[in-house]
Amino acid sequence: MPDKLAYLGPEGTYSHQAAEKYKTPNLELVPLSTITKVIDSINSGYYQYGVVPIENMIEGSVTTTLDKLARKNNKLYIIEEIDIPIKHQLLALKGVKKSDVRVIFSHQQALEQCQGFLEKEFPNVKIIEVKSTAEAARRIKEKHLSDRAAIGSRGAKKTYNLEFLCEHIADYKNNFTRFVVLTKELRYPIDKSLTSFVFSCRKDKPGSLFNILRFLAEAKINMTKIESRPSKTVLGDYIFFIDIDGSPKQTKVQKALDNIQKQSDFFKLLGVYQRRK
């Protein structure tokens, strides 16, 4: 039987595009309704791989993904990153005009990325959040909703046989989302690697974050991202997500990671991977 790769569905989502980009002949794609279900299904061993969004260049990180990956019981590693261009369209049934639309729905990030367009072109229309861009398109198709429109991709238009009501509606045209491929096996690409990890500083110790970042600077390791998130245990307590160039297979990178772990209350390697554009 082929291995299975779960993604945030249904068909026609940007996650589906990322999954198709990673797909090989021996991988079967399985759509699931939430990011949490995708990650939990891989952790439980029900599916072998998963694709989830982790960061949008306009709206920032997908916090559900970060929070799930940071949990101590998470067994998954990032093995590849895939960048997908995000080009939002307003979709509706054939024959529907802009003046017919009373409700527009889509995923939260899509709605936020098109906020300027919506305020200008549809100031009095009701806005509703759904689990994914394609879910909105599917509802219109299956329920034949002639007074509704969905923000989605060209893939959703094709999958659900809808029409463009408006094209290229995002407030920022050069928009990408980073997706990551997850599995239980830690891998080490041969070259051009990125390493991601999460840690928490020792509590009530001045300069603890500086001391940790110093290990990267002294080893001349390029840090490509740093982000803080609430630890969800104590108010005012934070964990830090970091991406760096390089792999733990490199001596200087492994030494820096070892030193960071020694100086941290909590440390977790999230993966070593390559970026596929």
Beta strands, then each sheet from edge to edge (+ up, - down):
strand 1: 3-8
strand 2: 27-32
strand 3: 49-56
strand 4: 60-61
strand 5: 77-85
strand 6: 89-92
strand 7: 103-106
strand 8: 126-129
strand 9: 148-152
strand 10: 163-166
strand 11: 176-183
strand 12: 194-201
strand 13: 223-230
strand 14: 238-245
strand 15: 264-276
sheet 1: 2+ 1+ 3+ 4-
sheet 2: 2+ 1+ 3+ 11- 5+ 15+ 12- 14+ 13-
sheet 3: 8+ 7+ 9+ 6- 10+
end
